Amino acid sequence: MTSAAGRRLRVFLGAFGDPGHAFPMLALGASLAARGHAVTFETWSRWREPVEAAGMRFVPAPEYPVFPTRERPLGPYEAVVLATAETRRELRTAAPDVVVHDILTLAPAMAAELEGVPAATLIPHVHPAGEPGFPPYAFGARLPRTAAGWALWRALARPVDNGLRRGRAELNDTRARLGLPPVERFHGGLSTQLCIVGTFPQLEYPRRWPSHTHVVGPLMWEPPFEPVEPPPGSAPLVLLAPSTAQDHEHRLLRATLAGLAGEPVRVLATWNRRPLREPTPVPANARLVEWISYRRTMPGCALVIGHAGHGTMVRALASGVPVLTVPHSGDMSENAARADWAGAGVRLPWRLLSPATLRLAVRRALASPGLAARAGELGAWASANDGAGRAADLVEQLAAR
């Protein structure tokens, strides 16, 4: 298969290496490679094997942190300047027709602009930019339902805009150091040629989207893994799918196993290859494993419990399964709010997490037929709409302009 322009394209992809960013880009790259395009993928070295297995050329990305730490004090925009020089060399070698960069990965975008190559942004979660009256992104507040609520969020727009102005100033300083002109808009790292939003449209608050922005549905990929047997029996199966990056003390895991012991459910829990630091009792109705395939396991579940990482949450919803979200940090509160607003999830605040509160939240979720019905609707939508395929179509169209 060839592109909309009738030719084999050279595509350069760049993504941050955390699974929530690398996996959606892997899904896009695999779709493009399956169409016969020559795809180069720059990301962290840990993903070399799956990138090459999908038929793409792998390039190791500069692994600078997004946020500075005591051990690595390099600021994010300082890192972008250094990374852009490295990525630009790889870009010249690949000579792509089009570049797609992850929202957290600005070096490929800067390099593409310097080389005069069209570039698209992949946003692997809900869009971070709001509209007047929307609650600020990552606050975890739902869309207001009253005039007073709209007025409250409008009143808070000024301090939010101040933060965006600081971000724009830092971005423009970076652009100046690279010889690029300043941008006037907020969220200046996002492409004005094509933005691909890899989430359910049902999780996006109603708005009028710019012509270059497309909500295509989740872009899902996971490492291959053998099936894992759940606990025996016919009781509803509850899956605990915790974050791979947060909750290092396994607080959600321990609360789930303790809270659901003796409940009329089966519990399949994973510790996601993050070692448990102390013995963890596993009740008779539960099984605790190192890792599982969500693609294989989630369709047979009645409920998925997690921290509300976007990739795990939309995988559950794409499987037609409602979610119980216990958001930990970052954008997790936003994701939890969207699932709640869409009628496909129940939220339990992190500060209120205990075995007792988790047990009550699970009972509430399993007793709600509307929750399961709405998740089923999202699952049906996902079956009829291939997010990665639609994203690949848009990349082809951008290259053909």
Stockholm file with secondary structure:
# STOCKHOLM 1.0

chainA/1-401         MTSAAGRRLRVFLGAFGDPGHAFPMLALGASLAARGHAVTFETWSRWREPVEAAGMRFVPAPEYPVFPTRERPLGPYEAVVLATAETRRELRTAAPDVVVHDILTLAPAMAAELEGVPAATLIPHVHPAGEPGFPPYAFGARLPRTAAGWALWRALARPVDNGLRRGRAELNDTRARLGLPPVERFHGGLSTQLCIVGTFPQLEYPRRWPSHTHVVGPLMWEPPFEPVEPPPGSAPLVLLAPSTAQDHEHRLLRATLAGLAGEPVRVLATWNRRPLREPTPVPANARLVEWISYRRTMPGCALVIGHAGHGTMVRALASGVPVLTVPHSGDMSENAARADWAGAGVRLPWRLLSPATLRLAVRRALASPGLAARAGELGAWASANDGAGRAADLVEQLAAR
#=GR chainA/1-401 SS CCCTTSSCCEEEEECCSSHHHHHHHHHHHHHHHHTTCEEEEEECGGGHHHHHHTTCEEEECCCCCSSCCSSCCCCHHHHHHHHHHHHHHHHHHHCCSEEEEETTCCHHHHHHHHHTCCEEEEECSSCSCCCTTSCCTTSCCCCCCSHHHHHHHHHTHHHHHHHHHHHHHHHHHHHHHTTCCCCCSSSTTSCSSCEEECSCGGGSCSCCCCTTEEECCCCCCCCCCCCCCCCSSSSCEEEEECCSSSCTTCHHHHHHHHHTTTSSSEEEEECTTCCCSSCCCCCTTEEEESCCCHHHHGGGCSEEEECCCHHHHHHHHHTTCCEEECCCSTTHHHHHHHHHHTTSEEECCGGGCCHHHHHHHHHHHHTCHHHHHHHHHHHHHHHHCCHHHHHHHHHHHHHHC
#=GC SS_cons         CCCTTSSCCEEEEECCSSHHHHHHHHHHHHHHHHTTCEEEEEECGGGHHHHHHTTCEEEECCCCCSSCCSSCCCCHHHHHHHHHHHHHHHHHHHCCSEEEEETTCCHHHHHHHHHTCCEEEEECSSCSCCCTTSCCTTSCCCCCCSHHHHHHHHHTHHHHHHHHHHHHHHHHHHHHHTTCCCCCSSSTTSCSSCEEECSCGGGSCSCCCCTTEEECCCCCCCCCCCCCCCCSSSSCEEEEECCSSSCTTCHHHHHHHHHTTTSSSEEEEECTTCCCSSCCCCCTTEEEESCCCHHHHGGGCSEEEECCCHHHHHHHHHTTCCEEECCCSTTHHHHHHHHHHTTSEEECCGGGCCHHHHHHHHHHHHTCHHHHHHHHHHHHHHHHCCHHHHHHHHHHHHHHC
//
